[in-house]
Amino acid sequence: MDANESHGSQGAAALAAAFAPTYAEARRKFVAAAQARSLAVERHVHPHARGASGEELSIDAVLLGDPHAPALLVVTSAMHGVEGFGGSGCQVALLAEPMVAAAMRGDAAAAACGDVAILFVHAVNPYGFSHLRRANEDNIDLNRNFRDFSVEPPRNEGYAALHALLVPDEWPPTAHNTAAIGAHLARHGAGRMQAAVSSGQSEFPDGLFYTGRAPAWSNTVLREILRRHGSGRARLAWIDLHTGLGAWGHGERIHSGPNDAVAIARNRAWYGDDVTTVYDGTSTSAEASGVAYDAALASCPGAQYAGIVVEFGTQPLERILQALRADQWLANHPEAGTLLTDAIRQQMRESFYDDSDAWRGLVYGQARATVLQALCGLADSP
């Protein structure tokens, strides 16, 4: 595969320019890309949280195409803040992508994809994006926060047993702590440990994968954006861009929706038989509660829905978990010294974003192909 094939129609230099080193710069590039196409930017400013450099934080949305099109594709970035570097770069590049616009116009040379609009939602978790955290301003994992808060969630016994080990009082962890985690891993296995840690927990606000006890600000804003732009559509697809898990540079397409055979079959018809699910154990992710697809189902109840997460691999799971543990320790110890603080933040960035032309090219090429497949799937659906 040569550079142009992996990057879509954009060369390496142009593609690199779509990605940014900070949230503030990423937002500036997203707004500029929208303005270059004369598209309005809908901005939702956070009422109180600020960025790492004191900047305003916002979720921004741009609609490309007919506002009244019967089908809508939603493309989101930074659901898990620090993962926004990859997702934002893809969104900026997609806004400049001739093939996407041609497909939406029904250009036969672009494999006519019909009357479909695209809604780009940039930086669903702007706080985490700016502060290099996966969690939001309340230490909430947004992709565990979309649940019914009128019902008390079940206790995550597996996480409760591990919390004190995962988030120790000292960092770097002691040899005793490392040995204890290794013993737990050997006794229970990697799969069970991953499920216990990442499925979501509501008991420890200072812990990993915290669900929160009420809807987060981003949850409320995203539901409103989806309701306003998606309600009344006949068909709705959602591509949520993530980074971290899986083989380096590979975009795993994970079914994002209920355990419904028809919906899973629809995703595999659109994107290929390699679409994975948490329900049958084919995904690198574990099954979780409070996942964001609930926002689409609740906000756009009349639409035929197809949702996927595209997870682009960066580093091995054990390194990512170590980065998340360090990040949580730092959140719990803001008095930490500058050298350790900077090292942990750099570790988080490198765990969820590979700042290389090769990785960016692989990621964008797959994101672009996935968007084109979604456009065609939406147009062809009855």
ZAMARGU-4260 file (C-alpha; in steps of 0.2 Angstrom, whole numbers, plus 5000, padded with zeros to 4 digits):
<rodrens>
0) 5000/5000/5000 | 5007/5017/4995 | 5005/5033/5005 | 4990/5039/4994 | 4981/5023/4996
5) 4983/5023/5015 | 4979/5042/5017 | 4964/5042/5005 | 4965/5056/4993 | 4976/5067/5004
10) 4995/5067/5004 | 5005/5064/5020 | 5009/5083/5023 | 4991/5088/5020 | 4985/5074/5032
15) 4997/5078/5045 | 4991/5096/5045 | 4973/5090/5050 | 4980/5083/5066 | 4984/5095/5081
20) 4995/5094/5097 | 4982/5102/5109 | 4963/5103/5111 | 4963/5121/5107 | 4973/5119/5091
25) 4961/5104/5086 | 4946/5115/5089 | 4953/5129/5079 | 4957/5117/5064 | 4940/5110/5065
30) 4931/5127/5064 | 4943/5132/5050 | 4939/5116/5040 | 4920/5120/5042 | 4922/5138/5037
35) 4932/5133/5022 | 4916/5124/5016 | 4905/5138/5022 | 4897/5127/5035 | 4890/5134/5051
40) 4898/5129/5068 | 4886/5126/5082 | 4895/5129/5098 | 4891/5122/5116 | 4902/5131/5129
45) 4905/5122/5145 | 4897/5132/5159 | 4912/5131/5171 | 4926/5119/5167 | 4941/5127/5158
50) 4955/5119/5148 | 4973/5115/5153 | 4979/5133/5147 | 4963/5141/5154 | 4954/5141/5137
55) 4935/5139/5135 | 4929/5121/5132 | 4916/5117/5120 | 4907/5103/5110 | 4906/5109/5092
60) 4894/5102/5079 | 4894/5105/5060 | 4881/5098/5048 | 4886/5094/5030 | 4872/5091/5018
65) 4853/5093/5017 | 4846/5097/5035 | 4830/5088/5029 | 4839/5073/5022 | 4830/5057/5027
70) 4846/5049/5033 | 4860/5056/5044 | 4877/5050/5048 | 4884/5056/5065 | 4903/5056/5067
75) 4910/5059/5085 | 4927/5062/5092 | 4934/5063/5110 | 4921/5053/5119 | 4936/5048/5130
80) 4945/5065/5130 | 4963/5061/5127 | 4957/5049/5112 | 4952/5065/5103 | 4969/5068/5095
85) 4965/5054/5082 | 4947/5057/5080 | 4948/5076/5078 | 4961/5074/5065 | 4950/5062/5055
90) 4935/5074/5056 | 4945/5089/5050 | 4952/5078/5036 | 4935/5072/5031 | 4928/5090/5030
95) 4941/5093/5017 | 4938/5076/5008 | 4932/5077/4990 | 4926/5059/4990 | 4914/5062/5005
100) 4906/5077/4996 | 4905/5068/4980 | 4897/5053/4988 | 4884/5064/4996 | 4880/5073/4980
105) 4876/5056/4972 | 4891/5057/4960 | 4891/5040/4951 | 4910/5041/4950 | 4910/5041/4969
110) 4898/5026/4970 | 4882/5036/4973 | 4877/5036/4991 | 4861/5046/4989 | 4852/5059/5001
115) 4862/5058/5017 | 4868/5072/5028 | 4884/5070/5040 | 4884/5078/5057 | 4902/5080/5064
120) 4902/5082/5083 | 4919/5087/5089 | 4926/5084/5106 | 4912/5076/5116 | 4923/5077/5131
125) 4933/5093/5129 | 4939/5093/5147 | 4948/5076/5145 | 4954/5081/5128 | 4963/5097/5134
130) 4969/5090/5151 | 4975/5073/5143 | 4962/5063/5153 | 4951/5049/5147 | 4938/5055/5160
135) 4929/5071/5161 | 4929/5086/5173 | 4920/5075/5186 | 4931/5060/5184 | 4917/5052/5174
140) 4919/5039/5160 | 4907/5047/5148 | 4904/5030/5139 | 4898/5023/5155 | 4887/5038/5160
145) 4872/5035/5147 | 4861/5025/5159 | 4845/5027/5169 | 4849/5036/5185 | 4832/5033/5192
150) 4838/5015/5195 | 4852/5010/5207 | 4866/5002/5197 | 4872/4985/5203 | 4888/4985/5213
155) 4903/4980/5202 | 4911/4967/5214 | 4925/4964/5203 | 4931/4982/5203 | 4928/4984/5221
160) 4940/4970/5225 | 4953/4978/5214 | 4951/4997/5217 | 4964/4999/5231 | 4977/4990/5221
165) 4973/4999/5204 | 4973/5016/5212 | 4987/5015/5226 | 4992/5029/5238 | 5010/5029/5230
170) 5015/5032/5212 | 5025/5024/5204 | 5017/5009/5213 | 5027/4998/5225 | 5034/4981/5221
175) 5021/4974/5233 | 5007/4982/5223 | 5014/4976/5206 | 5016/4959/5213 | 4998/4959/5220
180) 4990/4964/5203 | 5001/4951/5194 | 4994/4938/5206 | 4976/4943/5203 | 4979/4943/5185
185) 4987/4925/5186 | 4972/4919/5196 | 4958/4926/5186 | 4965/4929/5169 | 4966/4944/5158
190) 4948/4943/5151 | 4940/4943/5168 | 4951/4957/5175 | 4947/4968/5160 | 4929/4965/5162
195) 4929/4969/5180 | 4940/4985/5178 | 4932/4992/5162 | 4913/4988/5163 | 4909/5003/5174
200) 4907/5006/5192 | 4897/5019/5202 | 4905/5016/5220 | 4922/5025/5219 | 4921/5043/5212
205) 4940/5043/5213 | 4942/5027/5203 | 4944/5021/5186 | 4929/5019/5174 | 4917/5029/5186
210) 4899/5030/5179 | 4894/5045/5189 | 4878/5047/5199 | 4869/5059/5187 | 4870/5063/5168
215) 4886/5073/5164 | 4886/5089/5155 | 4892/5081/5139 | 4879/5068/5140 | 4865/5081/5141
220) 4873/5091/5127 | 4875/5076/5116 | 4857/5070/5118 | 4851/5088/5113 | 4862/5088/5098
225) 4856/5071/5092 | 4838/5075/5096 | 4838/5092/5086 | 4847/5085/5071 | 4842/5067/5071
230) 4824/5066/5077 | 4812/5064/5062 | 4826/5055/5051 | 4821/5038/5044 | 4839/5032/5046
235) 4853/5036/5058 | 4870/5029/5058 | 4884/5033/5071 | 4903/5031/5070 | 4911/5035/5086
240) 4930/5036/5084 | 4941/5030/5098 | 4959/5025/5101 | 4969/5013/5112 | 4964/4995/5111
245) 4970/4982/5098 | 4984/4980/5086 | 4994/4996/5081 | 4985/5006/5068 | 4971/4994/5065
250) 4953/5000/5066 | 4942/4987/5075 | 4924/4991/5070 | 4914/4986/5085 | 4895/4985/5085
255) 4888/4999/5096 | 4870/4995/5101 | 4859/4983/5110 | 4862/4964/5108 | 4850/4963/5093
260) 4854/4951/5079 | 4846/4962/5065 | 4856/4977/5070 | 4872/4967/5071 | 4869/4959/5054
265) 4866/4977/5047 | 4883/4983/5053 | 4891/4968/5045 | 4882/4970/5029 | 4888/4988/5028
270) 4906/4987/5035 | 4911/4968/5033 | 4910/4952/5042 | 4924/4957/5053 | 4913/4969/5063
275) 4915/4963/5081 | 4903/4963/5096 | 4905/4963/5115 | 4891/4951/5116 | 4900/4936/5108
280) 4917/4939/5114 | 4924/4944/5097 | 4929/4962/5102 | 4944/4968/5111 | 4932/4978/5122
285) 4923/4971/5137 | 4904/4973/5139 | 4900/4989/5148 | 4884/4998/5155 | 4879/5016/5151
290) 4886/5016/5134 | 4883/5031/5123 | 4872/5023/5110 | 4858/5025/5122 | 4858/5043/5118
295) 4854/5039/5099 | 4841/5027/5103 | 4832/5038/5116 | 4834/5055/5106 | 4829/5048/5089
300) 4817/5034/5093 | 4809/5033/5076 | 4825/5030/5066 | 4832/5014/5060 | 4849/5014/5069
305) 4866/5007/5065 | 4880/5012/5077 | 4899/5007/5078 | 4914/5012/5087 | 4930/5012/5078
310) 4944/5008/5090 | 4962/5012/5083 | 4976/5002/5091 | 4990/5011/5099 | 4999/5002/5113
315) 4997/4985/5122 | 4983/4984/5134 | 4995/4982/5150 | 5003/4999/5145 | 4986/5007/5143
320) 4980/5001/5159 | 4996/5007/5168 | 4994/5025/5160 | 4976/5025/5166 | 4981/5020/5183
325) 4994/5034/5184 | 4982/5047/5177 | 4969/5042/5191 | 4983/5043/5204 | 4987/5061/5197
330) 4969/5066/5198 | 4968/5061/5216 | 4985/5069/5220 | 4985/5087/5212 | 5000/5091/5223
335) 5011/5080/5213 | 5028/5088/5207 | 5030/5095/5190 | 5042/5081/5184 | 5030/5067/5188
340) 5015/5077/5182 | 5022/5080/5165 | 5028/5062/5164 | 5011/5055/5167 | 5002/5067/5155
345) 5015/5062/5142 | 5012/5044/5145 | 4993/5047/5143 | 4996/5056/5126 | 5007/5042/5120
350) 4995/5028/5125 | 4981/5035/5115 | 4989/5044/5100 | 5004/5040/5089 | 5011/5056/5082
355) 5018/5048/5066 | 5014/5049/5048 | 5012/5030/5047 | 4999/5029/5061 | 4989/5044/5055
360) 4989/5037/5037 | 4982/5020/5043 | 4969/5028/5054 | 4963/5041/5042 | 4962/5028/5028
365) 4951/5017/5038 | 4940/5031/5045 | 4937/5038/5027 | 4933/5020/5021 | 4921/5018/5035
370) 4912/5034/5032 | 4910/5030/5014 | 4903/5013/5018 | 4891/5021/5030 | 4885/5033/5017
375) 4881/5019/5005 | 4873/5009/5018 | 4861/5023/5023 | 4857/5026/5005 | 4853/5008/5001
380) 4843/5004/5017 | 4824/5002/5014
</rodrens>
